[in-house]
Amino acid sequence: MLDSTYQTTTLSNGLVVGSAYLPNALSVAAGIWCRAGSRHERAAENGVAHFVEHMVFKGTKRRSARRISMDIEGVGGELNAFTAEDHTCYHVWLPARWFARGMRVLSDMYCNAELKERAFENEREVIFEEIEMYRENPGQHLEDLLSRALWRKHALARPITGTEKTLTAMTPEVLSKWIAERHVGANTLVAVAGPVPHNEVVAQIEALLGQLPVGRRATAKKVKSLDATWGEDAWQTEQRDLAQLHAGLAFRGPSRSDEKRFAFKLLNVVLGETMGSRLFQALRERRAACYHVQSGVEVFGDAGVLDIYTGLDRSKAEGALDLLFGELKKLRSGVVSAAELKDAREYVLGSQQLWFESVSNQMSWVGESLLAGRNIADPVESQERVKQVTAAEIRSLARELFQNSRLGGAAVGSDLEAIDVSALLK
């Protein structure tokens, strides 16, 4: 693990700067994180955050789209961005001596996107193609159905990309308004990792982003206000003539700042993250019921989700799902053995140590910590908390999570009416 020192500073306009000082690194990673994603959108403007993410690469008053790219790629660096449910991030990774250039490019994109009409129309067509690409892939389309099943009428149920309807109605003015309201000091974080001392990082950010208006922090409807009763909308399906049944389950879990997040991670490892997990062993290795089955976790500011995905031969689907739910019940009622808990801990600790060797991952750690509204966590302290998780904590969390009131399910394939998941957890 790279030796690191973490510090934060809040500028006068509310912008928070966090850094991981890595004196032995040769590269630097930086990200501008906007505390606004798809869950902050109004229903009619669904997809605007993702559209803005695309458009900031299309040029500013100072830089053409090509120059934006070449200013970073021309020195061997990488420039990219992503939109999530509760934030958007514009990030760069490049040799450390080009840190100032990287921040100038990111800041220019964040503050001065031009949103020209022709570029806007072209990029709308690109996003239409992106949506179609996801829809054509059953496994990826399943993710949208699963979000709809789990979050129902909440904004988290909407696709990050938006829909054909909302994108058709989108205008450059909608994007301009989003930028004016969201790209402000109170809603912006900057995370940097590399061999640049914190005071130099702050000086750069102050010069480039210190003049952003203070603005207001973006707010969104809280998950806890959701009606969590089981209903028809909790099981989303799409009939397709496919040889396989693509099925997914999702359970609402703890947030990125909840102390239960450590047990949440270990629960997921025991259940289905690895080839040694219970689901992989039960469904694939012992029964040959599928080629792929895996679980994963994601956390937001006020909630989290554990999801399970598998691709099944249609003739084996009911039996495989019965096995899957059987493993969930075992975690609810049984005890994780000392050996199983030790293996899960070692997996998490080892994968984290490897993960922290990356400068870009260190930047993400800083950004995620700031999003959670806390000081940047020391990875060593985080690992100590992982070591403290008990089998009783995992079982308690499994009992809390694995129940119908927290469940959403989805399937893509044929003869879906024959599948009844509503009784499987009872």
C-alpha positions as CSV (number, residue, x, y, z in Angstrom):
1,M,0.0,0.0,0.0
2,L,1.4,3.4,-0.9
3,D,2.4,5.6,2.0
4,S,-0.1,8.5,2.2
5,T,-1.1,11.6,4.2
6,Y,-4.7,12.8,3.9
7,Q,-5.8,16.4,4.4
8,T,-8.8,18.6,3.7
9,T,-9.4,22.3,3.3
10,T,-12.7,24.2,2.7
11,L,-12.4,27.3,0.5
12,S,-14.4,30.5,1.2
13,N,-17.0,29.6,-1.4
14,G,-17.7,26.2,0.2
15,L,-15.7,24.0,-2.2
16,V,-14.0,21.2,-0.3
17,V,-10.5,20.1,-1.3
18,G,-9.1,16.7,-0.2
19,S,-5.8,15.3,-1.0
20,A,-3.8,12.1,-0.5
21,Y,-0.1,13.0,-0.5
22,L,1.9,10.1,-2.0
23,P,5.5,11.3,-2.1
24,N,6.8,8.2,-3.9
25,A,4.2,8.2,-6.7
26,L,5.2,9.2,-10.2
27,S,1.7,10.2,-11.4
28,V,-1.1,12.3,-10.0
29,A,-4.9,11.7,-10.2
30,A,-7.4,14.5,-9.8
31,G,-11.2,14.6,-9.9
32,I,-13.8,17.3,-9.7
33,W,-16.8,15.7,-8.0
34,C,-20.2,17.4,-8.3
35,R,-22.7,16.4,-5.6
36,A,-25.5,15.9,-8.1
37,G,-26.5,12.9,-10.1
38,S,-29.5,11.3,-11.6
39,R,-31.5,11.2,-8.3
40,H,-31.3,15.0,-8.1
41,E,-33.1,15.4,-11.5
42,R,-36.7,16.4,-12.0
43,A,-38.6,13.6,-13.7
44,A,-39.0,15.6,-16.9
45,E,-35.3,16.3,-17.1
46,N,-34.2,12.7,-16.5
47,G,-30.7,12.2,-18.1
48,V,-29.6,15.8,-17.8
49,A,-26.6,15.1,-15.5
50,H,-25.4,12.4,-17.8
51,F,-25.9,14.7,-20.8
52,V,-23.9,17.5,-19.2
53,E,-21.1,14.9,-18.5
54,H,-21.0,14.3,-22.2
55,M,-21.2,17.9,-23.3
56,V,-18.3,19.3,-21.1
57,F,-15.9,17.3,-23.4
58,K,-17.2,19.1,-26.5
59,G,-15.4,22.4,-26.1
60,T,-15.1,25.6,-24.1
61,K,-14.3,29.2,-25.1
62,R,-10.6,28.4,-24.6
63,R,-10.4,24.8,-25.9
64,S,-11.9,22.8,-28.7
65,A,-12.9,19.2,-28.1
66,R,-9.7,18.0,-29.7
67,R,-7.6,20.3,-27.6
68,I,-9.2,19.1,-24.4
69,S,-8.2,15.6,-25.4
70,M,-4.7,16.4,-26.6
71,D,-3.8,18.6,-23.6
72,I,-4.1,15.4,-21.5
73,E,-3.4,12.5,-23.9
74,G,-0.6,14.5,-25.5
75,V,1.5,14.0,-22.3
76,G,0.4,10.4,-21.8
77,G,-2.5,11.1,-19.5
78,E,-6.1,9.8,-19.3
79,L,-9.2,12.0,-19.1
80,N,-12.7,10.6,-18.3
81,A,-15.9,11.1,-16.4
82,F,-18.9,9.2,-15.0
83,T,-22.3,10.0,-13.8
84,A,-23.8,8.1,-10.8
85,E,-27.0,8.3,-8.9
86,D,-25.9,10.9,-6.4
87,H,-22.8,12.5,-8.0
88,T,-20.8,13.2,-11.2
89,C,-17.1,13.0,-11.5
90,Y,-14.7,14.5,-14.0
91,H,-11.2,13.0,-13.5
92,V,-7.7,13.0,-15.0
93,W,-4.6,10.8,-14.4
94,L,-1.2,12.0,-15.8
95,P,2.5,12.3,-15.0
96,A,2.9,14.3,-11.8
97,R,4.8,17.2,-13.4
98,W,1.7,18.0,-15.5
99,F,-0.6,18.3,-12.5
100,A,-1.3,22.1,-13.1
101,R,-2.2,21.4,-16.7
102,G,-4.6,18.6,-15.7
103,M,-6.4,20.9,-13.2
104,R,-6.6,23.7,-15.8
105,V,-8.3,21.4,-18.3
106,L,-10.7,19.9,-15.7
107,S,-11.6,23.3,-14.3
108,D,-12.2,24.8,-17.8
109,M,-14.5,21.9,-18.7
110,Y,-16.4,22.2,-15.4
111,C,-16.9,26.0,-15.5
112,N,-16.9,27.0,-19.2
113,A,-18.6,24.3,-21.3
114,E,-20.0,26.1,-24.4
115,L,-23.0,23.8,-25.2
116,K,-23.1,24.7,-28.9
117,E,-26.3,23.7,-30.7
118,R,-24.7,21.4,-33.3
119,A,-22.5,19.6,-30.7
120,F,-25.6,19.3,-28.5
121,E,-27.7,17.6,-31.3
122,N,-24.8,15.3,-32.3
123,E,-24.3,14.2,-28.7
124,R,-28.0,13.5,-28.2
125,E,-27.7,11.0,-31.1
126,V,-24.7,9.4,-29.4
127,I,-26.7,9.0,-26.1
128,F,-29.6,7.5,-28.0
129,E,-27.1,4.9,-29.4
130,E,-25.8,4.3,-25.9
131,I,-29.3,3.7,-24.6
132,E,-30.0,1.2,-27.4
133,M,-26.7,-0.5,-26.8
134,Y,-27.6,-1.1,-23.1
135,R,-31.1,-2.3,-24.1
136,E,-29.8,-4.8,-26.6
137,N,-27.6,-6.4,-23.9
138,P,-30.0,-8.4,-21.6
139,G,-27.6,-8.3,-18.7
140,Q,-27.2,-4.6,-18.8
141,H,-30.9,-3.9,-19.5
142,L,-31.7,-6.1,-16.4
143,E,-29.9,-3.4,-14.3
144,D,-32.4,-0.8,-15.3
145,L,-35.3,-3.1,-14.6
146,L,-33.8,-4.0,-11.2
147,S,-33.5,-0.4,-10.2
148,R,-37.1,0.2,-11.2
149,A,-38.2,-2.8,-9.1
150,L,-36.1,-1.9,-6.0
151,W,-36.7,1.9,-5.9
152,R,-40.2,2.0,-7.4
153,K,-41.4,5.6,-7.8
154,H,-38.2,7.1,-6.2
155,A,-35.8,9.0,-8.5
156,L,-33.2,6.2,-8.0
157,A,-35.5,4.0,-10.2
158,R,-34.8,6.2,-13.2
159,P,-32.1,5.3,-15.7
160,I,-29.0,7.4,-15.4
161,T,-28.9,7.9,-19.2
162,G,-32.5,9.2,-19.3
163,T,-35.0,7.9,-21.8
164,E,-35.8,8.6,-25.4
165,K,-38.8,10.8,-24.3
166,T,-36.8,13.0,-21.8
167,L,-33.8,13.3,-24.1
168,T,-36.0,14.3,-27.1
169,A,-37.4,17.1,-25.0
170,M,-34.0,18.2,-23.7
171,T,-32.6,21.6,-24.7
172,P,-29.2,23.3,-24.3
173,E,-31.0,25.7,-21.9
174,V,-31.9,22.8,-19.6
175,L,-28.2,21.8,-19.5
176,S,-27.1,25.4,-18.9
177,K,-29.5,25.8,-16.0
178,W,-28.2,22.5,-14.5
179,I,-24.6,23.7,-14.7
180,A,-25.5,27.1,-13.2
181,E,-27.3,25.5,-10.2
182,R,-25.0,22.5,-9.6
183,H,-21.5,23.5,-10.6
184,V,-21.1,25.8,-7.6
185,G,-18.8,25.9,-4.6
186,A,-21.2,24.4,-2.0
187,N,-21.9,21.5,-4.4
188,T,-18.3,20.8,-5.5
189,L,-15.5,18.6,-4.2
190,V,-12.0,18.3,-5.6
191,A,-10.0,15.1,-4.8
192,V,-6.3,14.8,-5.6
193,A,-3.8,12.0,-5.1
194,G,-0.1,12.0,-5.9
195,P,3.2,13.6,-5.0
196,V,1.8,17.1,-4.7
197,P,1.8,18.6,-1.2
198,H,-1.6,19.7,0.1
199,N,-0.8,23.4,0.2
200,E,0.2,23.3,-3.5
201,V,-3.1,21.5,-4.3
202,V,-5.1,24.0,-2.4
203,A,-3.3,26.9,-4.1
204,Q,-4.1,25.5,-7.6
205,I,-7.7,24.9,-6.8
206,E,-8.2,28.3,-5.2
207,A,-6.8,30.0,-8.3
208,L,-8.9,27.9,-10.7
209,L,-12.2,27.4,-8.8
210,G,-12.1,29.8,-5.9
211,Q,-14.4,32.2,-7.9
212,L,-17.2,29.7,-8.3
213,P,-20.3,31.2,-6.8
214,V,-21.2,29.6,-3.4
215,G,-24.7,28.4,-4.6
216,R,-26.6,25.7,-2.7
217,R,-26.0,22.0,-2.0
218,A,-28.2,19.8,-4.2
219,T,-30.9,17.9,-2.3
220,A,-32.9,14.8,-3.2
221,K,-35.8,12.8,-1.8
222,K,-34.6,10.5,1.0
223,V,-34.9,6.7,0.5
224,K,-36.3,6.3,4.0
225,S,-39.6,7.9,2.9
226,L,-40.3,5.1,0.5
227,D,-43.2,2.7,0.8
228,A,-41.4,-0.6,1.2
229,T,-44.3,-3.0,0.8
230,W,-44.1,-5.8,-1.7
231,G,-46.2,-5.3,-4.8
232,E,-46.4,-6.1,-8.5
233,D,-44.0,-3.3,-9.3
234,A,-41.3,-5.0,-7.2
235,W,-41.0,-7.7,-9.8
236,Q,-40.1,-6.3,-13.3
237,T,-39.9,-8.5,-16.3
238,E,-39.4,-8.2,-20.1
239,Q,-40.3,-11.1,-22.4
240,R,-37.6,-11.9,-24.9
241,D,-37.0,-15.0,-27.0
242,L,-33.7,-16.0,-25.4
243,A,-32.1,-19.3,-24.6
244,Q,-31.1,-18.0,-21.2
245,L,-33.1,-16.4,-18.4
246,H,-31.3,-13.3,-17.0
247,A,-32.4,-12.8,-13.5
248,G,-31.5,-10.3,-10.7
249,L,-32.5,-9.6,-7.2
250,A,-31.7,-6.5,-5.1
251,F,-32.0,-5.6,-1.5
252,R,-31.9,-2.2,0.2
253,G,-28.9,-1.9,2.5
254,P,-26.8,0.6,4.6
255,S,-25.4,3.9,3.3
256,R,-21.8,4.9,2.6
257,S,-21.6,6.5,6.1
258,D,-23.4,3.7,8.1
259,E,-21.3,1.7,10.5
260,K,-23.0,-1.4,9.1
261,R,-21.2,-0.9,5.8
262,F,-18.2,-3.0,7.0
263,A,-20.5,-6.0,7.8
264,F,-22.3,-5.3,4.5
265,K,-19.1,-5.8,2.5
266,L,-18.2,-9.0,4.3
267,L,-21.8,-10.3,3.9
268,N,-21.5,-9.8,0.2
269,V,-18.2,-11.6,0.0
270,V,-19.6,-14.6,1.9
271,L,-22.7,-14.6,-0.3
272,G,-21.5,-14.1,-3.9
273,E,-18.6,-11.8,-4.7
274,T,-16.0,-14.5,-5.3
275,M,-15.8,-18.0,-6.8
276,G,-15.5,-19.4,-3.3
277,S,-18.7,-17.8,-2.2
278,R,-21.9,-19.6,-1.2
279,L,-23.9,-18.8,-4.3
280,F,-21.1,-19.7,-6.8
281,Q,-20.4,-23.0,-5.0
282,A,-24.1,-23.9,-4.6
283,L,-25.4,-22.9,-8.1
284,R,-22.5,-23.5,-10.4
285,E,-20.0,-25.9,-8.8
286,R,-22.3,-28.3,-7.0
287,R,-25.4,-28.2,-9.3
288,A,-24.1,-26.8,-12.6
289,A,-27.3,-24.7,-12.7
290,C,-25.6,-21.7,-14.3
291,Y,-22.4,-20.4,-15.8
292,H,-22.3,-17.1,-13.9
293,V,-23.7,-16.0,-10.6
294,Q,-22.4,-13.1,-8.6
295,S,-23.4,-10.5,-6.0
296,G,-22.2,-6.9,-5.5
297,V,-22.8,-3.9,-3.3
298,E,-23.2,-0.2,-4.0
299,V,-23.7,2.6,-1.5
300,F,-25.3,6.1,-1.7
301,G,-25.6,8.9,0.8
302,D,-28.7,7.5,2.5
303,A,-28.9,3.9,1.4
304,G,-27.2,1.0,-0.3
305,V,-28.0,-1.9,-2.4
306,L,-26.9,-5.6,-2.6
307,D,-27.7,-7.1,-5.9
308,I,-27.4,-10.6,-7.3
309,Y,-27.2,-11.5,-11.0
310,T,-27.3,-14.8,-12.7
311,G,-27.8,-16.2,-16.2
312,L,-29.7,-19.5,-16.3
313,D,-30.8,-22.2,-18.7
314,R,-34.6,-21.6,-18.9
315,S,-35.3,-25.3,-18.0
316,K,-33.2,-24.9,-14.8
317,A,-34.5,-21.5,-13.7
318,E,-37.1,-22.4,-11.1
319,G,-34.8,-24.9,-9.4
320,A,-31.8,-22.5,-9.5
321,L,-33.8,-19.6,-8.0
322,D,-35.0,-21.9,-5.3
323,L,-31.4,-22.7,-4.5
324,L,-30.5,-19.0,-4.5
325,F,-33.2,-18.1,-2.1
326,G,-32.2,-21.1,0.0
327,E,-28.8,-19.6,0.5
328,L,-30.3,-16.3,1.5
329,K,-32.4,-18.1,4.2
330,K,-29.3,-19.9,5.4
331,L,-27.5,-16.6,6.0
332,R,-30.5,-15.3,7.8
333,S,-30.9,-18.2,10.1
334,G,-27.5,-19.8,10.3
335,V,-24.0,-18.9,11.5
336,V,-21.0,-17.9,9.3
337,S,-18.3,-20.2,10.4
338,A,-15.0,-19.0,11.9
339,A,-13.1,-20.3,8.8
340,E,-15.6,-18.7,6.4
341,L,-15.4,-15.3,8.2
342,K,-11.6,-15.5,8.2
343,D,-11.5,-16.1,4.5
344,A,-13.9,-13.2,3.8
345,R,-11.8,-10.9,5.9
346,E,-8.6,-11.8,4.2
347,Y,-10.2,-11.4,0.8
348,V,-11.4,-7.9,1.7
349,L,-8.1,-6.8,3.3
350,G,-6.0,-8.2,0.5
351,S,-8.1,-6.7,-2.3
352,Q,-8.0,-3.3,-0.5
353,Q,-4.3,-3.4,-0.2
354,L,-4.0,-4.1,-3.9
355,W,-6.6,-1.4,-4.7
356,F,-4.7,1.3,-2.8
357,E,-1.6,0.7,-4.9
358,S,-3.3,2.7,-7.6
359,V,-3.0,6.5,-7.5
360,S,-6.4,6.8,-9.3
361,N,-8.0,4.6,-6.6
362,Q,-6.5,6.8,-3.9
363,M,-8.2,9.8,-5.5
364,S,-11.5,7.9,-5.6
365,W,-11.1,7.1,-1.9
366,V,-10.7,10.8,-1.1
367,G,-13.7,11.7,-3.2
368,E,-15.9,9.0,-1.7
369,S,-14.9,10.0,1.8
370,L,-15.8,13.6,1.1
371,L,-19.1,12.6,-0.4
372,A,-19.9,10.8,2.8
373,G,-19.4,14.1,4.7
374,R,-16.6,12.9,6.8
375,N,-12.8,13.4,7.1
376,I,-10.8,11.2,4.8
377,A,-10.6,7.9,6.4
378,D,-7.2,6.3,7.0
379,P,-7.3,3.0,5.1
380,V,-5.5,1.3,8.0
381,E,-8.3,2.3,10.3
382,S,-10.9,1.1,7.8
383,Q,-9.1,-2.3,7.7
384,E,-9.1,-2.5,11.4
385,R,-12.9,-2.0,11.4
386,V,-13.2,-4.9,8.9
387,K,-11.2,-7.1,11.2
388,Q,-13.7,-6.3,14.0
389,V,-16.8,-7.5,12.2
390,T,-18.3,-10.6,13.8
391,A,-20.3,-13.5,12.5
392,A,-23.2,-12.2,14.7
393,E,-23.1,-8.8,12.9
394,I,-23.3,-10.5,9.5
395,R,-26.2,-12.7,10.5
396,S,-28.0,-9.7,12.1
397,L,-27.6,-7.7,8.9
398,A,-28.7,-10.7,6.7
399,R,-31.9,-10.9,8.8
400,E,-32.5,-7.2,8.3
401,L,-31.8,-7.2,4.6
402,F,-33.2,-10.5,3.2
403,Q,-36.9,-9.9,3.5
404,N,-39.6,-9.2,0.9
405,S,-40.1,-5.6,2.1
406,R,-36.5,-4.8,1.0
407,L,-36.5,-6.9,-2.2
408,G,-36.8,-5.9,-5.8
409,G,-36.4,-8.5,-8.6
410,A,-36.2,-8.5,-12.4
411,A,-35.9,-11.0,-15.2
412,V,-35.4,-10.9,-19.0
413,G,-36.3,-14.0,-21.0
414,S,-39.2,-16.2,-22.0
415,D,-42.1,-17.8,-20.1
416,L,-41.6,-15.4,-17.2
417,E,-45.1,-15.7,-15.9
418,A,-44.3,-19.1,-14.5
419,I,-41.8,-17.7,-12.1
420,D,-43.1,-16.6,-8.7
421,V,-40.5,-15.0,-6.4
422,S,-43.0,-13.4,-3.9
423,A,-43.2,-16.6,-1.8
424,L,-39.5,-17.6,-2.0
425,L,-38.3,-15.6,1.0
426,K,-41.2,-16.6,3.3
